[in-house]
Amino acid sequence: LTPAQSLTMLQNSARAFPTGTGSDCTASTCGAGIINAAAATTAAAAAGPTVTVSATDAAAAEAGLDPGTFTVTRSVVTASPLTVNYTMSGTAAQGTDYAAVSGSVIIPASTASATVTITPIDDVTPEGNETVILTLTADPAYFVGPPGNATVTIADNEPTVTVSATDAAAAEAGLD
């Protein structure tokens, strides 16, 4: 929940604060102030689940086209499916370094989570390891809770060429 959403829920679920002592509080003798935790919890559940993302297989590789996996999880399992939207970023390019993904995932009814698979594309460009970052986007149907993003790393499989001097003080013949 955002701070503003939390405040609204707490304000909407406030009940009377006793002016006297003990249990002598009635609607006519009490003012506002005590938060009804049960009502706040019910309001939060009615407002929608919190969704999170994790990299459940954070190590993908071009070699063998070894995929990486993100898992999107909702806090409350319901009898209805939930579509969760996301964006992709990182140093890897979608469609060039890994197969394009849709930008949303559906968590099926009566299920807590769904996966987004990152399938590397084996290119011939030596580029080093690259990252793929999935970031959940806000939607009225759910709250984005921490963590709201996760990272998969795609290991490159092109050989690296290294050049080193065997004689760092080399000179023309006879001058060395």
C-alpha positions as CSV (number, residue, x, y, z in Angstrom):
1,L,0.0,0.0,0.0
2,T,1.1,3.5,-0.6
3,P,1.2,5.8,2.4
4,A,-1.9,7.7,1.1
5,Q,-3.8,4.4,0.7
6,S,-2.8,3.3,4.2
7,L,-3.9,6.6,5.7
8,T,-7.3,6.5,3.9
9,M,-7.9,2.9,5.1
10,L,-7.0,3.8,8.6
11,Q,-9.2,7.0,8.5
12,N,-12.1,5.0,7.1
13,S,-11.8,2.3,9.7
14,A,-11.4,4.6,12.8
15,R,-13.8,4.0,15.6
16,A,-14.5,5.8,18.8
17,F,-11.8,6.7,21.4
18,P,-13.2,6.5,25.0
19,T,-13.4,9.7,27.0
20,G,-13.8,7.8,30.2
21,T,-12.0,4.6,31.3
22,G,-12.6,1.0,30.8
23,S,-15.5,-0.1,28.6
24,D,-17.7,2.9,29.2
25,C,-17.3,4.2,25.7
26,T,-20.5,4.6,23.7
27,A,-21.2,6.4,20.4
28,S,-22.4,9.5,22.4
29,T,-19.5,9.6,24.8
30,C,-16.5,8.9,22.6
31,G,-14.5,10.8,20.0
32,A,-12.4,9.5,17.0
33,G,-9.0,7.9,17.4
34,I,-8.8,4.2,17.9
35,I,-8.1,2.1,14.7
36,N,-10.2,-1.0,14.2
37,A,-7.5,-3.4,13.0
38,A,-10.0,-6.0,11.7
39,A,-11.8,-3.4,9.7
40,A,-8.5,-2.1,8.3
41,T,-7.4,-5.6,7.3
42,T,-10.8,-6.3,5.6
43,A,-10.6,-3.0,3.7
44,A,-7.0,-3.8,2.5
45,A,-8.2,-7.2,1.3
46,A,-11.1,-5.7,-0.5
47,A,-8.9,-3.1,-2.1
48,G,-6.9,-5.7,-3.9
49,P,-3.9,-8.0,-3.5
50,T,-0.3,-6.9,-3.3
51,V,1.9,-8.3,-6.1
52,T,5.6,-8.9,-6.0
53,V,8.2,-10.3,-8.4
54,S,11.4,-12.4,-7.8
55,A,14.0,-13.9,-10.1
56,T,13.4,-17.6,-9.3
57,D,16.1,-18.6,-11.9
58,A,18.3,-15.5,-12.2
59,A,21.0,-17.2,-14.3
60,A,20.2,-17.5,-18.0
61,A,22.8,-18.3,-20.7
62,E,23.2,-18.1,-24.4
63,A,24.9,-21.5,-24.3
64,G,22.3,-24.2,-24.6
65,L,19.6,-21.4,-24.6
66,D,19.3,-21.8,-20.8
67,P,16.3,-19.7,-19.8
68,G,15.8,-17.4,-16.8
69,T,12.6,-17.1,-14.8
70,F,10.7,-14.4,-13.0
71,T,7.9,-15.4,-10.7
72,V,5.0,-12.9,-10.1
73,T,3.1,-13.6,-6.9
74,R,-0.1,-12.2,-5.4
75,S,-0.7,-11.9,-1.6
76,V,-4.3,-13.1,-1.7
77,V,-5.4,-16.1,-3.8
78,T,-8.9,-15.7,-5.2
79,A,-11.2,-17.6,-7.5
80,S,-10.5,-15.0,-10.2
81,P,-7.5,-14.7,-12.5
82,L,-5.4,-11.5,-12.1
83,T,-3.6,-9.8,-14.9
84,V,-0.3,-8.2,-13.8
85,N,1.4,-5.7,-16.0
86,Y,5.2,-5.1,-16.2
87,T,7.9,-3.4,-18.2
88,M,11.3,-4.7,-19.2
89,S,14.7,-2.9,-19.0
90,G,18.3,-3.7,-18.5
91,T,21.4,-4.0,-20.7
92,A,19.9,-6.9,-22.8
93,A,17.6,-5.9,-25.7
94,Q,14.2,-7.5,-26.0
95,G,13.9,-9.3,-29.3
96,T,17.7,-9.2,-29.9
97,D,19.3,-10.7,-26.8
98,Y,16.1,-12.6,-25.6
99,A,12.8,-13.5,-27.0
100,A,10.2,-10.8,-26.7
101,V,7.7,-11.0,-23.8
102,S,4.2,-9.7,-23.7
103,G,4.3,-7.0,-20.9
104,S,1.6,-8.8,-18.8
105,V,1.2,-12.1,-17.1
106,I,-2.0,-13.7,-15.9
107,I,-2.1,-15.4,-12.5
108,P,-4.7,-18.1,-12.9
109,A,-7.8,-18.4,-10.6
110,S,-7.0,-20.1,-7.3
111,T,-3.3,-19.8,-8.0
112,A,-0.8,-17.6,-6.1
113,S,1.7,-17.0,-8.9
114,A,2.7,-17.2,-12.5
115,T,6.0,-17.1,-14.4
116,V,7.6,-15.0,-17.1
117,T,10.3,-16.9,-18.9
118,I,13.3,-15.1,-20.4
119,T,14.6,-17.2,-23.4
120,P,18.1,-16.0,-24.5
121,I,18.9,-15.6,-28.2
122,D,22.3,-17.0,-29.1
123,D,23.9,-14.2,-31.1
124,V,27.5,-14.0,-32.5
125,T,28.3,-10.7,-30.9
126,P,30.8,-10.7,-28.0
127,E,29.0,-8.4,-25.5
128,G,29.6,-9.8,-22.1
129,N,26.9,-10.7,-19.6
130,E,23.7,-8.7,-19.9
131,T,20.9,-8.0,-17.5
132,V,17.1,-8.2,-17.9
133,I,15.0,-6.3,-15.3
134,L,11.3,-6.9,-14.9
135,T,9.5,-4.1,-13.1
136,L,5.8,-4.4,-12.1
137,T,3.6,-1.5,-13.1
138,A,0.8,0.0,-11.0
139,D,-2.8,-1.0,-11.7
140,P,-6.1,-0.4,-9.9
141,A,-6.6,-4.2,-9.5
142,Y,-3.5,-4.6,-7.3
143,F,-0.8,-2.9,-5.3
144,V,2.8,-3.3,-6.2
145,G,4.7,-4.3,-3.1
146,P,8.4,-4.7,-2.5
147,P,10.1,-6.2,-4.3
148,G,8.6,-4.5,-7.4
149,N,11.4,-5.5,-9.7
150,A,13.9,-8.3,-10.2
151,T,16.9,-9.1,-12.4
152,V,18.0,-12.1,-14.6
153,T,21.5,-12.1,-16.0
154,I,22.1,-13.7,-19.4
155,A,25.7,-15.1,-19.7
156,D,27.3,-14.5,-23.0
157,N,29.0,-17.5,-24.8
158,E,31.2,-15.7,-27.4
159,P,35.0,-16.2,-26.7
160,T,36.9,-13.3,-25.3
161,V,40.2,-12.5,-27.1
162,T,43.0,-11.1,-24.9
163,V,46.2,-9.6,-26.2
164,S,49.2,-9.2,-23.9
165,A,52.7,-8.1,-24.5
166,T,55.4,-10.7,-23.6
167,D,58.1,-8.0,-23.6
168,A,56.6,-4.7,-22.4
169,A,60.0,-2.9,-23.1
170,A,60.5,-4.2,-26.7
171,A,62.5,-2.2,-29.2
172,E,63.9,-2.5,-32.7
173,A,66.6,-5.2,-33.1
174,G,69.8,-4.5,-31.3
175,L,68.2,-1.7,-29.1
176,D,66.5,-3.9,-26.6
